[in-house]
Amino acid sequence: MLSAKRVRLWYRIHKWTSLVCTAFLLMSCMTGLPLIFANEIDHLTDHHVRAAAQPGSGKSASLDTLVAIGRRSYPNLKVLSIGWDDDEPRIFLDMAPSFNPKPGEDHTLIFDAHTGRLLEEPHDTNSFMSVVTMLHIEMYAGLPGELFLGCMAILFVIALVSGAVVYGPFMRRLNFGTIRKGKSLRLKWFDLHNLLGIVTLTWGLVVGSTGAMNTLSGPLFDVWRSQEMPYLLAPYRNKPALRQLGSVDAAVEKAKAALPNMDATSVVFPNDLFGSPRHYLIWTHGKTSVMSRLFTPVLIDAQTGQLTAAKGLPWYLRTLEVSRPLHFGDYGGIPLKIIWALFDMALITVLLSGVYLWLSRRKTPVEDELNRLVSLEESSTESRSAGVLAR
């Protein structure tokens, strides 16, 4: 059993890690709640132009034709990428003045994936869900904001572990789930704080650790590019820069042939920042519900159309991919999303009750109460030991 000194130390760790991260954790919980149901909210609020019903032939629109339409419509913009909608037969053509555009400079054309008809050109990118997403991921502070929230997630995990340690001395003499009635309001909130805290412990550890992992996505992908790209681009070192790009359709077909069990989800055009200056970077994912969370990049020479690489991601990026659906609980349909939302609301209650307990500090310090409870446990243990020896 932990001594009073150790329990007191764990309590201080719990108190200060909780206080430091509470405000940012509340923001993450409040913004994470609608993100759990992001697809459902988008379906209700995004009144976009629907694609036509799939024709009997199942023919797909030519990607080269869509790129030509985009370049003809906006000759001063570069084509950044092409992406497929997972829910509807739509294709997104993203364009901007550069491959690192400022907010508001990018422009998207949305086409029917079967007929190639231009459906719409959305201009309002500052929707409610986009604001919520940016707040949740980076607080509109870019990579520093992401890393800061990652540190807050680590503090949250420490607060959970330390809270579980001090839970025992406080609640060992009470039945699980006890809310002491007829006592002070503060004591009721204290019991509720402990109950919801221990109930959400495992879920909080999963969400906190995966949240911290997700904040490292940018640096981890940078590490992968810095390790992989120099090796792949070595044969192209002395070749002149590309003047004309080859067929996007042919590149996608080459990627499908290399990975027949995968579907293409996006094509990143040659660039120096997020891919290769000489290749189409085609991202593919599995066709099953489980494998759809795992992505494999394919590099196709943008001039010759030849396959350069179709290699799986390293273990640290695979870990990142697995952590993402665990963080939002969006891999088990509506039932799991509802469970995730209930846990989220319970955690919000834990945070708010913790703030209330700290603001309404009583005259007797919690450390003294811990000393008393641990002393009772030690006395009880000594009494039981003495009884055993007497028998």
C-alpha positions in Angstrom: 0.0 0.0 0.0 1.2 3.5 -0.8 2.4 5.6 2.2 0.8 8.9 3.0 3.8 10.7 1.6 3.5 9.0 -1.8 -0.3 9.4 -2.0 0.2 13.1 -1.2 2.7 13.4 -4.0 0.4 11.7 -6.5 -2.4 14.0 -5.5 -0.3 17.1 -6.2 0.7 15.7 -9.6 -3.0 15.1 -10.3 -4.0 18.5 -9.1 -1.5 20.6 -11.1 -1.5 18.5 -14.3 -5.3 18.8 -14.3 -5.4 22.5 -13.6 -2.8 23.2 -16.4 -4.6 21.3 -19.1 -8.3 21.7 -18.0 -9.1 24.8 -20.1 -7.6 23.4 -23.3 -9.1 19.9 -22.6 -12.6 21.5 -22.2 -12.1 23.2 -25.6 -11.1 19.9 -27.1 -14.0 18.0 -25.6 -16.5 20.7 -26.7 -15.2 20.8 -30.2 -14.7 17.0 -30.3 -18.4 16.3 -29.6 -19.6 17.6 -33.0 -16.6 16.1 -34.8 -17.8 12.6 -33.6 -20.8 13.2 -35.8 -19.0 15.1 -38.5 -20.4 13.0 -41.4 -24.0 13.3 -40.1 -23.7 17.0 -39.5 -22.2 17.6 -43.0 -25.0 15.5 -44.5 -27.6 17.7 -42.8 -26.0 21.1 -43.4 -24.0 20.8 -46.6 -26.7 21.4 -49.3 -24.4 20.8 -52.2 -25.2 19.8 -55.8 -25.8 16.1 -56.0 -24.1 13.9 -58.6 -26.2 12.1 -61.1 -27.2 8.5 -60.6 -24.6 6.0 -61.8 -25.1 5.1 -65.4 -25.5 1.5 -66.4 -22.0 1.3 -68.0 -20.3 2.5 -64.8 -18.0 4.7 -66.8 -15.8 7.2 -64.9 -15.0 10.7 -66.0 -11.5 11.3 -67.5 -9.2 12.9 -64.9 -7.1 14.5 -67.7 -10.3 16.2 -69.0 -11.1 17.5 -65.5 -7.6 18.9 -65.1 -7.8 20.6 -68.5 -11.1 22.2 -67.5 -9.6 23.5 -64.3 -6.5 24.9 -66.1 -8.6 26.5 -68.8 -10.9 28.1 -66.2 -8.1 29.3 -63.9 -4.9 29.6 -66.0 -3.1 31.4 -63.2 -3.6 28.6 -60.6 -1.7 25.4 -60.2 -3.4 22.0 -59.8 -2.6 20.8 -56.4 -4.4 17.5 -56.1 -7.4 15.4 -57.2 -9.5 13.6 -54.6 -12.5 11.2 -54.6 -15.5 11.7 -52.3 -15.9 8.6 -50.1 -19.7 9.0 -49.8 -20.8 10.2 -53.3 -19.6 9.9 -56.9 -17.8 13.2 -56.8 -14.3 14.3 -57.7 -12.5 17.3 -56.1 -10.0 19.3 -58.1 -7.9 21.6 -55.8 -6.1 24.6 -57.2 -4.1 27.4 -55.8 -1.4 30.0 -56.8 1.3 27.8 -55.1 1.6 24.5 -53.3 1.7 26.3 -50.0 -1.3 28.6 -50.3 -2.3 31.2 -47.7 -5.8 30.8 -46.1 -8.4 31.7 -48.7 -6.1 31.3 -51.8 -7.1 27.8 -52.6 -10.0 27.0 -54.9 -11.9 23.8 -55.4 -13.9 22.5 -58.4 -16.3 19.6 -57.8 -17.2 17.3 -60.7 -19.5 14.4 -61.2 -17.3 11.3 -61.1 -19.3 9.6 -63.8 -20.2 12.3 -66.3 -17.4 14.8 -65.7 -20.0 17.6 -65.3 -18.9 20.6 -63.2 -21.3 20.5 -60.2 -20.1 23.5 -58.2 -17.3 25.7 -57.0 -17.8 26.2 -53.3 -16.4 29.5 -52.0 -17.5 29.4 -48.3 -14.7 27.4 -46.7 -15.3 29.0 -43.2 -18.2 26.7 -42.3 -19.1 25.8 -38.7 -17.5 22.3 -39.0 -14.3 23.8 -40.5 -14.0 26.2 -37.6 -14.6 23.4 -35.1 -12.0 21.2 -36.8 -9.3 23.9 -36.8 -9.9 24.7 -33.1 -9.8 21.1 -32.2 -6.6 20.3 -34.2 -4.5 23.4 -33.9 -6.4 26.4 -32.4 -5.6 28.3 -35.7 -2.0 28.3 -34.6 -0.5 25.8 -37.1 2.1 23.3 -36.1 2.9 25.1 -32.8 -0.8 24.9 -31.9 -0.9 21.2 -32.7 2.2 20.4 -30.6 0.9 22.5 -27.7 -2.3 20.5 -27.7 -0.3 17.4 -27.8 1.5 18.4 -24.6 -1.9 19.1 -23.0 -3.0 15.6 -24.0 0.1 14.1 -22.3 -0.7 16.1 -19.2 -4.2 14.8 -19.4 -2.9 11.2 -19.5 -0.7 11.9 -16.4 -3.7 13.5 -14.6 -5.7 10.3 -15.3 -3.1 8.0 -14.0 -2.4 10.0 -10.9 -6.1 10.4 -10.3 -6.6 6.6 -10.4 -3.8 6.3 -7.8 -5.4 8.7 -5.3 -8.9 7.3 -6.0 -8.3 4.3 -3.7 -7.6 6.2 -0.4 -10.6 8.5 -1.0 -13.2 5.8 -2.0 -12.0 2.5 -0.6 -14.3 2.8 2.5 -17.4 3.5 0.3 -19.3 1.3 -2.1 -18.6 1.9 -5.8 -20.8 4.6 -7.2 -21.8 6.1 -3.8 -23.0 9.7 -4.0 -23.4 10.7 -0.3 -26.7 12.4 0.1 -27.6 14.8 3.0 -24.0 16.1 2.9 -22.6 19.3 1.5 -22.9 20.2 -2.1 -19.2 20.1 -2.4 -19.1 16.6 -1.2 -21.7 15.5 -3.7 -19.7 17.0 -6.5 -16.6 15.3 -5.1 -18.2 11.9 -5.2 -19.6 12.5 -8.7 -16.1 13.7 -9.9 -14.5 10.5 -8.6 -17.2 8.2 -10.0 -17.2 9.7 -13.5 -13.4 9.9 -13.4 -12.9 6.2 -12.7 -15.7 5.2 -15.2 -14.1 7.2 -18.0 -10.6 6.3 -17.1 -9.9 3.7 -19.8 -11.7 5.7 -22.5 -9.8 8.9 -21.5 -6.5 7.1 -21.6 -7.3 5.9 -25.2 -8.5 9.3 -26.4 -5.8 11.2 -24.7 -2.9 9.0 -26.0 -4.3 8.8 -29.5 -4.9 12.6 -29.4 -1.3 13.2 -28.5 -0.2 10.8 -31.3 -2.4 12.6 -33.9 -0.7 16.0 -33.1 2.6 14.5 -34.3 1.2 13.6 -37.8 2.9 16.6 -39.5 6.4 16.0 -38.1 6.1 12.2 -38.6 5.2 12.6 -42.3 8.1 15.1 -42.6 10.4 12.4 -41.2 9.1 9.8 -43.7 9.5 12.2 -46.6 13.0 13.2 -45.6 14.0 9.5 -45.3 12.3 8.1 -48.3 12.3 10.8 -51.0 16.1 11.4 -51.3 16.6 7.6 -52.0 13.7 7.5 -54.5 14.8 10.7 -56.3 18.5 9.9 -56.5 18.2 8.6 -60.1 16.6 11.9 -61.2 19.2 14.1 -59.6 20.8 15.4 -62.8 17.7 15.4 -65.0 16.1 18.7 -66.1 12.9 19.9 -64.5 9.6 18.7 -65.9 8.0 20.9 -68.6 4.9 18.8 -69.2 3.1 16.3 -67.1 1.9 12.9 -68.4 -1.6 11.5 -68.2 -3.2 11.4 -64.7 -5.6 8.7 -65.9 -2.6 6.5 -66.9 -0.9 7.1 -63.6 -4.0 6.1 -61.6 -4.4 2.9 -63.7 -0.8 2.0 -63.1 -1.3 2.5 -59.4 -4.4 0.2 -59.4 -2.5 -2.4 -61.3 0.3 -2.3 -58.8 -2.1 -2.6 -55.8 -5.3 -4.3 -57.1 -6.8 -4.6 -53.6 -6.6 -0.9 -53.0 -8.6 2.1 -54.2 -7.2 5.4 -55.1 -8.3 8.2 -52.8 -6.3 11.2 -54.0 -3.5 12.2 -56.4 -1.0 14.8 -55.3 0.6 16.6 -58.3 4.4 17.0 -58.5 5.8 19.5 -56.0 8.7 20.0 -53.6 6.7 20.3 -50.4 4.3 17.4 -50.0 5.5 14.8 -52.4 8.0 14.5 -55.2 8.8 17.2 -57.8 8.9 14.5 -60.5 6.1 12.1 -59.5 2.4 11.8 -59.0 1.9 10.8 -55.4 -1.2 8.6 -55.4 -2.7 7.7 -52.0 -4.6 4.4 -51.9 -6.5 2.7 -49.2 -8.1 -0.7 -48.6 -11.5 -1.7 -49.9 -12.7 -3.3 -46.6 -14.0 -1.3 -43.6 -10.9 -2.2 -41.6 -8.3 -1.7 -44.3 -9.9 1.6 -45.5 -8.1 3.2 -42.5 -4.7 2.1 -43.8 -3.1 4.1 -46.7 -0.3 3.1 -49.1 1.4 5.7 -51.3 2.3 5.0 -54.9 4.8 7.1 -56.8 4.3 7.3 -60.6 6.9 9.1 -62.8 4.9 12.1 -64.0 6.8 12.2 -67.3 7.1 8.5 -68.4 4.2 7.1 -66.4 6.3 4.3 -65.0 5.9 2.9 -61.5 8.7 4.1 -59.2 7.5 2.8 -55.8 4.4 1.3 -54.2 5.6 0.7 -50.6 3.7 0.6 -47.3 4.3 3.2 -44.7 6.7 2.7 -41.8 5.4 1.4 -38.4 5.2 4.9 -36.8 2.8 6.1 -39.5 0.8 2.9 -39.4 0.4 3.5 -35.6 -0.8 7.0 -36.4 -3.3 5.7 -38.9 -4.7 3.2 -36.4 -4.9 5.9 -33.7 -7.1 8.3 -35.7 -10.3 6.2 -35.8 -9.8 5.3 -32.1 -9.7 9.0 -31.2 -13.1 9.9 -32.8 -14.7 6.5 -32.5 -15.9 6.7 -36.1 -15.1 3.1 -37.2 -18.2 1.4 -35.6 -21.1 3.3 -37.0 -23.7 5.3 -35.0 -23.8 3.0 -31.9 -20.1 3.5 -31.2 -20.4 7.2 -32.0 -23.1 7.6 -29.4 -21.0 5.8 -26.8 -18.1 8.1 -27.6 -20.3 11.1 -27.2 -21.6 9.9 -23.8 -18.1 9.4 -22.6 -17.2 12.9 -24.0 -20.0 14.5 -22.0 -19.0 12.6 -18.9 -15.5 13.8 -19.2 -16.8 17.4 -19.6 -18.6 16.9 -16.3 -15.4 15.6 -14.7 -13.5 18.7 -15.8 -16.2 21.1 -14.7 -16.6 19.4 -11.3 -12.8 19.5 -10.9 -12.7 23.2 -11.5 -15.6 23.7 -9.0 -13.9 21.6 -6.3 -10.7 23.6 -6.8 -12.5 27.0 -6.6 -14.5 25.9 -3.6 -11.5 24.7 -1.6 -12.4 23.9 2.0 -10.5 25.0 5.0 -9.1 21.5 5.7 -6.5 20.8 3.0 -7.1 17.7 0.9 -3.6 16.6 1.8 -4.6 16.4 5.5 -7.7 14.3 4.5 -5.4 12.0 2.5 -3.1 11.6 5.5 -6.1 10.7 7.7 -7.5 8.1 5.2 -4.1 6.5 4.6 -3.5 6.3 8.4 -6.9 4.6 8.8 -5.8 2.1 6.1 -2.5 1.5 7.8 -4.1 1.0 11.2 -6.6 -1.4 9.7 -3.9 -3.4 8.0 -1.8 -3.6 11.2 -4.9 -4.8 13.1 -5.6 -7.5 10.6 -2.0 -8.6 10.7 -2.0 -8.7 14.5 -5.2 -10.8 14.5 -3.6 -13.3 12.1 -0.5 -13.6 14.3 -2.6 -14.1 17.4 -4.5 -16.9 15.8 
